[in-house]
């Protein structure tokens, strides 16, 4: 069985990732290897699909913690299927839509901010995002 497994270099080459990335993902618990008699890492071929999922998710801006949780729902030592990917990607769509909405709002705010050029502490939502004192009366702003 070990002779059908892949070395870390083979995995890195086929996944188009640096060997250090493979080591990092393993250290973070996203992928797993076994050691041969010479104490070298060997990966089953299903790790290539997992790495493809990790790469796709990273390109979408999904945090590693979220990716790890998603991968933990997959069976070990089995290549993730199209159905697995559909389930994982569906679970990320809501967060991606929130991010799109935030970026759209930022873009719209940025357009108006460039027009005014103020960047004032008490008005600008780009420069001073979520400032609770911006909405307070002037006297409260000075005392807090």
Secondary structure, DSSP 8 states (H G I E B T S, - for coil): -GGGSB-HHHHHHHHT--HHHHHHHHHTTSS--EE-TTS-EEB-THHHHHHHHHHHHHHTT--HHHHHHHHTTS-TTS---HHHHHHHHHHHHHHHHHHHHHHHHHHHHHHHHHHH----TTT-TTTTTT-GGGGS-HHHHHH-
